């Protein structure tokens, strides 16, 4: 996103005053903010974070009106020819700086945040769709993209960097949007991308192994997620109590937060305060639909959904509670959710009469893959195929675990490439197959398109083929380059050929 898109003038000393820093005798006006010298526009304030210090001269030559650096970064007073100011803990304050420049857009919006290992995109998308009025869609920010939920643009991060995030929020305000749902990732929390935001409501979906290549340990990952509930202003919290971390989080939140937990466990429900609890159940599960029952402080309801699986039931229940807390009547909330369509790349179904059922899903963690395969196993009449790989340059420890999950539930496994990045696909595949014992059911095909084609060629009517890992993505990242690749395009093309 281009830096300084909204060309409003601001004074450096006014910003320094807001940050509690000493003002300068030499003030300057700036008309935008840039954190990348290559994207800087003349008149921008250049914020030199970390390695960007070495690009200060480039920024000045490009027309920077001033420069901000961290107090620990440099000591030379005359490092550049434009006003330079030092800010304590600059990285943490970047969100505050950008929010101030864009005139605090978050204060004009009702923002719902969704966090958790799995389910963030589904809950965010379903909730944004449900919140959208006929003439004013809800804003969405997350893995599926950003913008009005009906007109999403591709996203490079689940939770954008502070400058991009505040600019997106400002654009929402300009468009008259007042409701926003955003995914908040552990990276986004740990890297202070959401500093400067306040939340009307925060949803916690679940916590399982992911991103340990970044966090180093599961404990650090969990503590990072917890900060969203403890370090930021919020009014309502919606928490999955069937998750052990969720139960601890629920019990530890202060009384100042209006919290509601949801569970599918009757025994747990009976042991807790019903005023802040929702009990749900699933019945009549098929490949086409399921029935969800909800017992809540607002109303006891039952509805059918074309989304299937226990995890989708959890997602829909979280959305139901969120809508009720945001002021929507239970009957209205129910009507909106019962109309929910398939989420892009999430248990997205393709098929035709007399052919195998194809399912595309973003599942790229052991827990997500387990949940999808468990659901499909319940409704599969014949063989269950699983086509998947693992991303390169990411948590290597989960590869064997994903192999074990596939080995447990799938009748036939085709291991292929995901986004290998800078790793050799064969090395990633070797890691995965260490978890697979039933080698007679294993096929290795590094070419993802060929792997999908092999599954379709082998499968029969009544079989289900899960293509997992990439979901909605329209690229495959190999050796630093993104090549166009879409699981759904491949599947649709192959089904036409075989029909």
NUFI-585325 format. One line per field, with one value per residue (C-alpha): chain; z, y, x; residue number from 1. Coordinates in nm, 2 decimals. Each point is the difference from the previous one (the first is absolute). Layout:
<atoms>
cadena <- A,...
pz <- Z,...
py <- Y,...
px <- X,...
num <- NUM,...
</atoms>
This chain:
<atoms>
cadena <- A,A,A,A,A,A,A,A,A,A,A,A,A,A,A,A,A,A,A,A,A,A,A,A,A,A,A,A,A,A,A,A,A,A,A,A,A,A,A,A,A,A,A,A,A,A,A,A,A,A,A,A,A,A,A,A,A,A,A,A,A,A,A,A,A,A,A,A,A,A,A,A,A,A,A,A,A,A,A,A,A,A,A,A,A,A,A,A,A,A,A,A,A,A,A,A,A,A,A,A,A,A,A,A,A,A,A,A,A,A,A,A,A,A,A,A,A,A,A,A,A,A,A,A,A,A,A,A,A,A,A,A,A,A,A,A,A,A,A,A,A,A,A,A,A,A,A,A,A,A,A,A,A,A,A,A,A,A,A,A,A,A,A,A,A,A,A,A,A,A,A,A,A,A,A,A,A,A,A,A,A,A,A,A,A,A,A,A,A,A,A,A,A,A,A,A,A,A,A,A,A,A,A,A,A,A,A,A,A,A,A,A,A,A,A,A,A,A,A,A,A,A,A,A,A,A,A,A,A,A,A,A,A,A,A,A,A,A,A,A,A,A,A,A,A,A,A,A,A,A,A,A,A,A,A,A,A,A,A,A,A,A,A,A,A,A,A,A,A,A,A,A,A,A,A,A,A,A,A,A,A,A,A,A,A,A,A,A,A,A,A,A,A,A,A,A,A,A,A,A,A,A,A,A,A,A,A,A,A,A,A,A,A,A,A,A,A,A,A,A,A,A,A,A,A,A,A,A,A,A,A,A,A,A,A,A,A,A,A,A,A,A,A,A,A,A,A,A,A,A,A,A,A,A,A,A,A,A,A,A,A,A,A,A,A,A,A,A,A,A,A,A,A,A,A,A,A,A,A,A,A,A,A,A,A,A,A,A,A,A,A,A,A,A,A,A,A,A,A,A,A,A,A,A,A,A,A,A,A,A,A,A,A,A,A,A,A,A,A,A,A,A,A,A,A,A,A,A,A,A,A,A,A,A,A,A,A,A,A,A,A,A,A,A,A,A,A,A,A,A,A,A,A,A,A,A,A,A,A,A,A,A,A,A,A,A,A,A,A,A,A,A,A,A,A,A,A,A,A,A,A,A,A,A,A,A,A,A,A,A,A,A,A,A,A,A,A,A,A
pz <- 0.00,-0.10,0.29,0.05,-0.20,0.20,-0.06,0.31,0.16,0.35,0.21,0.14,0.33,0.04,-0.04,0.24,0.26,-0.03,0.04,0.31,-0.16,0.00,-0.28,-0.24,-0.06,-0.37,-0.08,-0.34,-0.17,-0.15,-0.22,0.03,0.18,-0.14,0.16,-0.33,-0.18,-0.34,0.05,0.14,-0.16,0.02,0.32,0.20,0.35,-0.02,0.30,0.01,0.18,0.06,-0.32,-0.17,0.18,-0.29,-0.25,0.16,-0.26,-0.27,0.16,0.02,-0.37,-0.08,0.17,0.36,0.21,0.32,0.16,0.32,0.16,0.32,0.29,0.00,-0.37,-0.06,0.18,-0.27,0.02,-0.37,-0.18,-0.26,-0.16,0.12,0.35,0.19,0.33,0.24,0.14,0.29,-0.09,-0.35,-0.12,0.26,-0.07,-0.37,0.03,0.21,-0.25,-0.29,0.18,0.10,-0.36,-0.14,0.27,0.22,-0.25,0.25,0.23,-0.28,-0.05,0.19,-0.03,0.07,0.02,-0.05,0.12,0.03,-0.19,-0.22,-0.09,-0.01,-0.37,0.02,0.30,-0.14,-0.34,0.13,0.25,-0.25,-0.24,0.28,0.11,-0.35,-0.08,-0.34,-0.08,0.22,0.02,0.30,-0.03,0.02,0.06,0.00,-0.19,-0.27,-0.07,0.11,-0.10,0.01,0.04,-0.34,-0.18,0.16,-0.12,0.04,0.33,0.06,0.38,0.21,0.23,-0.20,0.11,0.20,-0.29,-0.24,0.28,0.10,-0.37,-0.06,0.30,-0.12,-0.34,0.17,0.18,-0.34,-0.15,0.28,0.14,0.38,0.07,-0.04,0.07,0.00,0.06,0.25,-0.04,0.26,-0.22,-0.01,0.38,0.06,-0.25,0.14,-0.32,0.18,0.24,-0.01,-0.04,0.23,-0.04,0.05,0.01,-0.02,-0.09,0.09,-0.21,0.11,0.06,-0.14,-0.15,-0.26,-0.06,0.23,-0.25,0.10,0.37,0.10,0.25,0.04,0.33,-0.17,-0.28,0.26,0.21,-0.32,-0.08,0.36,-0.04,-0.23,0.29,0.27,-0.17,-0.22,0.08,-0.07,0.11,-0.08,-0.02,-0.16,0.09,-0.10,0.32,-0.16,-0.05,0.32,-0.05,-0.07,0.34,0.18,-0.19,0.09,0.37,0.01,-0.17,0.23,0.08,-0.20,-0.32,-0.09,-0.09,-0.15,-0.04,-0.23,0.03,-0.16,0.33,0.21,0.31,-0.02,-0.06,0.30,0.22,-0.09,0.04,-0.27,-0.03,-0.19,-0.18,-0.32,-0.06,-0.36,-0.18,-0.35,-0.15,-0.35,-0.15,-0.37,-0.28,-0.08,0.34,0.37,0.28,0.28,0.33,0.24,0.36,0.09,0.24,-0.29,-0.15,-0.07,-0.37,-0.27,-0.36,-0.30,-0.17,-0.33,0.18,0.16,0.28,0.37,-0.06,-0.23,0.26,0.25,-0.25,-0.05,0.38,0.05,-0.26,0.15,0.34,-0.15,-0.19,0.32,0.20,-0.27,0.04,-0.26,0.11,0.02,-0.28,-0.23,0.08,-0.07,-0.34,-0.11,0.09,-0.14,-0.34,0.02,-0.32,-0.04,0.11,-0.27,0.04,0.31,-0.05,-0.34,-0.19,-0.37,-0.18,-0.23,-0.01,-0.05,0.10,0.32,0.23,0.00,0.31,0.01,0.35,0.14,0.27,0.05,0.37,0.16,0.19,-0.30,-0.22,0.27,0.03,-0.38,-0.04,0.30,-0.15,-0.35,0.15,0.16,-0.32,-0.25,-0.15,-0.16,0.00,0.14,-0.19,0.15,-0.23,0.20,0.07,0.24,-0.04,-0.02,0.23,0.27,0.31,-0.10,0.31,-0.12,-0.32,0.15,0.21,-0.31,-0.15,0.30,-0.02,-0.37,0.08,0.27,-0.20,-0.38,-0.20,-0.26,0.05,-0.28,0.14,-0.22,0.01,0.18,-0.01,0.02,0.00,0.03,0.10,-0.22,-0.04,0.04,0.34,0.12,-0.13,0.17,0.33,-0.05,-0.09,0.32,0.16,-0.24,0.08,-0.25,-0.30,-0.23,0.00,-0.07,-0.33,-0.03,-0.28,0.05,-0.28,0.17,-0.32,-0.09,0.36,-0.03,-0.34,0.13,0.28,-0.24,-0.24,0.27,0.20,-0.07,0.07,0.37,0.08,0.15,-0.10,0.24,-0.15,0.31,0.09,-0.25,0.00,-0.16,-0.10,-0.37,0.00,0.08,0.15,-0.12,0.05,0.08,-0.29,0.00,-0.30,-0.07,0.13,0.13,0.14,-0.10,-0.36,-0.03,0.15,-0.22,-0.31,0.08,0.08,-0.33,-0.18,0.17,-0.03
py <- 0.00,0.34,0.20,0.34,-0.07,0.26,0.32,0.20,0.23,-0.06,0.15,-0.20,0.19,-0.08,-0.37,0.02,0.17,-0.28,-0.26,0.17,0.09,0.32,0.23,0.14,0.36,-0.08,-0.12,-0.14,-0.07,-0.35,-0.13,-0.38,-0.28,-0.25,-0.29,-0.11,0.25,-0.16,0.09,0.34,0.30,0.36,0.16,-0.33,-0.05,-0.29,-0.24,-0.18,-0.33,-0.25,-0.06,0.30,0.21,-0.07,0.15,0.34,0.17,-0.17,0.13,0.35,-0.01,-0.12,0.31,-0.09,0.30,-0.15,-0.32,-0.19,-0.24,-0.19,0.15,-0.30,0.00,0.27,0.28,0.23,0.33,0.10,-0.33,0.15,0.33,0.00,0.02,-0.33,-0.09,-0.28,-0.20,-0.24,-0.35,0.11,-0.35,-0.03,0.35,-0.03,-0.09,0.31,0.22,-0.13,0.01,0.36,0.10,-0.16,0.17,-0.30,-0.20,-0.28,0.24,0.04,-0.37,-0.30,-0.25,-0.37,-0.20,-0.38,-0.19,-0.37,-0.26,-0.12,0.15,0.37,0.04,-0.19,0.18,0.34,-0.06,-0.15,0.28,0.28,-0.15,-0.01,0.36,0.13,0.21,0.01,0.34,0.00,-0.31,-0.07,0.05,-0.31,-0.03,-0.34,-0.29,0.01,0.37,0.35,0.24,-0.01,-0.37,-0.01,0.15,-0.14,0.09,-0.25,0.02,-0.07,-0.03,-0.14,0.31,0.29,0.21,0.31,0.24,-0.21,-0.09,0.36,0.10,-0.28,0.11,0.36,-0.11,-0.19,0.33,0.19,-0.27,0.04,-0.34,-0.03,-0.37,-0.18,-0.36,-0.08,-0.30,0.06,-0.24,-0.08,0.18,0.31,0.00,-0.07,0.26,0.27,0.04,0.06,0.26,0.30,-0.21,-0.06,-0.29,-0.03,-0.38,-0.26,-0.37,-0.28,-0.31,-0.26,-0.05,-0.28,-0.03,0.26,0.26,-0.16,0.09,0.36,-0.03,-0.27,-0.16,-0.07,0.19,0.32,-0.05,-0.03,0.29,0.21,-0.08,0.08,0.36,0.08,-0.04,0.16,0.28,0.16,0.18,-0.23,-0.02,-0.36,-0.33,-0.32,-0.30,-0.37,-0.19,-0.34,0.11,-0.03,0.33,0.16,-0.12,0.14,0.33,0.02,-0.05,0.25,0.29,0.29,0.08,0.32,-0.21,-0.13,-0.36,-0.28,-0.36,-0.27,-0.38,-0.32,-0.18,-0.04,-0.10,0.32,0.21,-0.14,0.09,0.37,0.32,-0.01,0.38,0.01,-0.34,-0.14,-0.38,-0.13,-0.33,-0.15,-0.25,-0.13,0.04,-0.07,0.11,0.26,0.15,-0.04,0.11,0.22,0.05,0.29,0.06,0.35,0.29,0.17,-0.29,-0.37,-0.06,-0.27,0.06,-0.18,0.10,-0.09,0.02,-0.33,-0.13,0.06,0.28,0.18,-0.04,0.16,0.28,0.06,0.00,0.26,0.22,-0.05,0.11,0.30,0.12,-0.02,0.19,0.27,0.06,-0.21,-0.20,-0.38,-0.06,0.24,-0.14,-0.35,0.10,0.16,-0.30,-0.26,0.16,-0.03,-0.12,-0.19,0.20,0.03,-0.28,-0.14,-0.33,0.11,-0.28,-0.09,-0.29,-0.14,-0.29,-0.33,0.15,0.02,0.30,0.25,0.21,0.28,0.13,0.23,-0.25,0.03,-0.09,-0.35,0.10,0.16,-0.30,-0.23,0.19,0.00,-0.37,-0.10,0.18,-0.14,-0.35,0.02,0.07,-0.19,-0.31,-0.15,0.10,0.32,0.15,0.26,0.21,0.24,0.13,0.24,0.34,0.05,0.22,-0.05,-0.21,-0.33,-0.18,-0.01,-0.18,-0.35,0.08,0.08,-0.32,-0.19,0.18,-0.10,-0.35,-0.03,0.12,-0.03,-0.32,0.14,0.27,0.19,0.22,0.29,0.36,0.29,0.32,-0.14,0.35,-0.05,-0.37,-0.30,-0.15,-0.35,0.09,0.12,-0.31,-0.22,0.18,-0.06,-0.37,-0.08,0.02,-0.24,-0.37,-0.14,0.04,-0.21,0.29,0.26,0.17,0.27,0.26,0.33,0.17,0.12,0.02,-0.36,-0.11,0.14,-0.16,-0.34,0.01,0.09,-0.28,-0.26,0.09,-0.13,0.12,0.00,0.09,0.33,0.18,0.26,0.24,0.17,0.28,0.28,0.07,0.34,0.07,0.08,-0.05,-0.25,0.14,-0.16,0.14,0.35,0.03,-0.03,-0.19,0.00,-0.32,-0.06,-0.33,0.09,0.09,-0.34,-0.19,0.16,-0.05,-0.37,-0.07,0.15,-0.22,-0.32,0.07
px <- 0.00,0.14,0.14,-0.16,-0.31,-0.20,0.19,-0.07,0.25,0.14,0.27,0.29,-0.01,-0.37,0.08,0.29,-0.22,-0.26,0.28,0.13,0.33,0.20,-0.10,0.26,0.09,0.00,-0.36,-0.12,-0.33,-0.05,-0.28,0.03,0.19,0.24,0.18,0.16,0.23,-0.09,-0.37,0.06,-0.17,0.14,-0.11,-0.04,0.13,0.25,-0.02,0.33,-0.06,0.27,0.19,-0.17,0.26,0.24,-0.25,-0.04,0.21,-0.20,-0.32,0.14,0.10,-0.36,-0.14,-0.06,-0.12,0.14,0.12,-0.09,0.25,0.00,0.20,0.23,0.07,0.25,0.19,0.11,-0.20,0.05,-0.05,-0.23,-0.09,-0.37,-0.14,0.07,-0.16,0.06,-0.29,0.01,-0.12,-0.07,-0.11,-0.27,-0.12,-0.03,-0.37,-0.06,0.18,-0.20,-0.33,0.07,0.09,-0.32,-0.20,-0.08,-0.22,-0.05,-0.20,-0.26,-0.03,-0.15,0.28,-0.03,0.32,0.03,0.30,0.10,0.20,-0.28,-0.34,0.11,-0.08,-0.32,-0.14,0.11,-0.15,-0.33,-0.04,0.08,-0.25,-0.26,0.07,-0.03,-0.31,-0.15,0.15,0.30,0.24,0.21,0.37,0.22,0.38,0.17,0.14,-0.28,0.08,-0.10,-0.28,-0.38,-0.07,-0.17,0.31,0.31,0.35,0.29,0.19,0.37,-0.05,-0.28,0.04,0.15,0.30,-0.11,0.03,-0.20,-0.25,-0.07,-0.03,-0.26,-0.20,0.01,-0.12,-0.29,-0.10,0.02,-0.24,-0.25,0.07,-0.06,0.04,0.33,0.10,0.38,0.21,0.28,0.29,0.27,0.25,-0.22,-0.02,0.37,0.11,-0.23,-0.20,-0.32,0.12,-0.23,-0.32,-0.29,-0.24,-0.37,0.03,0.27,-0.06,0.23,-0.04,0.27,0.37,0.21,0.35,0.10,0.27,0.25,0.27,-0.08,-0.10,0.25,-0.24,-0.37,0.00,0.13,-0.26,-0.28,0.12,0.01,-0.37,-0.10,0.13,-0.28,-0.24,0.22,0.19,-0.27,-0.33,-0.30,-0.36,-0.11,0.19,-0.13,0.21,0.00,-0.01,0.06,0.36,0.21,0.17,-0.34,-0.13,0.31,-0.04,-0.37,0.06,0.28,-0.17,-0.10,-0.37,0.03,-0.02,-0.34,0.10,-0.20,0.13,-0.13,0.02,-0.13,0.07,-0.32,0.20,0.21,-0.31,-0.18,0.30,0.02,-0.20,-0.27,-0.03,0.33,-0.02,-0.13,-0.05,-0.01,-0.04,0.02,-0.23,-0.11,0.35,0.04,0.22,-0.26,-0.11,-0.03,-0.24,0.13,-0.18,0.08,-0.10,0.09,-0.09,-0.18,-0.20,0.00,0.02,0.05,0.10,0.14,0.33,0.16,0.33,0.10,0.22,0.04,0.25,-0.24,-0.27,0.24,0.06,-0.37,-0.07,0.28,-0.17,-0.34,0.12,0.19,-0.31,-0.21,0.26,0.03,-0.38,-0.16,-0.31,0.05,-0.26,0.17,0.35,-0.14,-0.15,0.33,0.21,-0.23,0.06,0.38,0.16,0.33,0.31,0.27,0.25,-0.17,-0.16,-0.09,-0.18,0.02,-0.15,-0.27,-0.23,0.18,0.34,0.20,-0.06,0.29,0.06,0.26,0.10,0.27,0.09,0.37,0.05,-0.03,-0.32,-0.17,0.08,-0.13,-0.33,-0.06,0.08,-0.21,-0.29,0.04,0.06,-0.35,-0.18,0.22,-0.18,0.31,0.37,0.14,0.30,0.23,0.22,0.23,0.35,0.16,0.15,0.37,0.20,-0.26,-0.05,0.16,-0.12,-0.36,0.08,0.02,-0.31,-0.20,0.12,-0.13,-0.34,-0.04,0.11,-0.26,-0.30,0.06,-0.03,0.24,0.27,0.16,0.29,0.09,0.14,-0.16,0.20,0.36,0.15,0.38,-0.01,0.03,-0.35,0.14,0.15,-0.34,-0.17,0.25,-0.08,-0.37,0.01,0.19,-0.34,-0.17,0.01,-0.25,0.24,-0.22,-0.25,0.27,0.07,0.28,-0.05,0.19,-0.19,-0.32,-0.21,0.10,-0.07,-0.36,-0.04,0.12,-0.26,-0.28,0.11,0.01,-0.31,-0.35,-0.36,-0.06,0.37,0.10,0.33,0.13,0.25,0.15,0.24,-0.04,-0.37,-0.08,0.36,0.06,0.38,0.27,0.32,0.31,0.36,-0.12,-0.24,-0.38,-0.14,-0.37,-0.16,-0.35,-0.13,-0.35,0.09,0.19,-0.29,-0.27,0.21,0.06,-0.36,-0.10,0.25,-0.11,-0.37
num <- 1,2,3,4,5,6,7,8,9,10,11,12,13,14,15,16,17,18,19,20,21,22,23,24,25,26,27,28,29,30,31,32,33,34,35,36,37,38,39,40,41,42,43,44,45,46,47,48,49,50,51,52,53,54,55,56,57,58,59,60,61,62,63,64,65,66,67,68,69,70,71,72,73,74,75,76,77,78,79,80,81,82,83,84,85,86,87,88,89,90,91,92,93,94,95,96,97,98,99,100,101,102,103,104,105,106,107,108,109,110,111,112,113,114,115,116,117,118,119,120,121,122,123,124,125,126,127,128,129,130,131,132,133,134,135,136,137,138,139,140,141,142,143,144,145,146,147,148,149,150,151,152,153,154,155,156,157,158,159,160,161,162,163,164,165,166,167,168,169,170,171,172,173,174,175,176,177,178,179,180,181,182,183,184,185,186,187,188,189,190,191,192,193,194,195,196,197,198,199,200,201,202,203,204,205,206,207,208,209,210,211,212,213,214,215,216,217,218,219,220,221,222,223,224,225,226,227,228,229,230,231,232,233,234,235,236,237,238,239,240,241,242,243,244,245,246,247,248,249,250,251,252,253,254,255,256,257,258,259,260,261,262,263,264,265,266,267,268,269,270,271,272,273,274,275,276,277,278,279,280,281,282,283,284,285,286,287,288,289,290,291,292,293,294,295,296,297,298,299,300,301,302,303,304,305,306,307,308,309,310,311,312,313,314,315,316,317,318,319,320,321,322,323,324,325,326,327,328,329,330,331,332,333,334,335,336,337,338,339,340,341,342,343,344,345,346,347,348,349,350,351,352,353,354,355,356,357,358,359,360,361,362,363,364,365,366,367,368,369,370,371,372,373,374,375,376,377,378,379,380,381,382,383,384,385,386,387,388,389,390,391,392,393,394,395,396,397,398,399,400,401,402,403,404,405,406,407,408,409,410,411,412,413,414,415,416,417,418,419,420,421,422,423,424,425,426,427,428,429,430,431,432,433,434,435,436,437,438,439,440,441,442,443,444,445,446,447,448,449,450,451,452,453,454,455,456,457,458,459,460,461,462,463,464,465,466,467,468,469,470,471,472,473,474,475,476,477,478,479,480,481,482,483,484,485,486,487,488,489,490,491,492,493,494,495,496,497,498,499
</atoms>
